[in-house]
Amino acid sequence: MDVLVALKAGKCPLSWDAVGHLLRSFFCPMRSHIKEERQLIGRIRKALEAAALAQRTDVATEAA
């Protein structure tokens, strides 16, 4: 965070290569984390859809 503030103020002591490395080291794990969360949300949605379908099937079977 301090590096970003220093960049904004135009007083960053680090080279652009170092700043790029810092940003990459932050964003790469962040992308991986977001990907895993999206996969988890997809699994939850599928499970909820399957449960809703099973419930509708049970209701239809009972009515028949």
Secondary structure, 3 states (H helix, E strand, C coil): CHHHHHHHHCCCCCCHHHHHHHHHHHHHHHHHHHHHHHHHHHHHHHHHHHHHHHHHHHHHHHHC
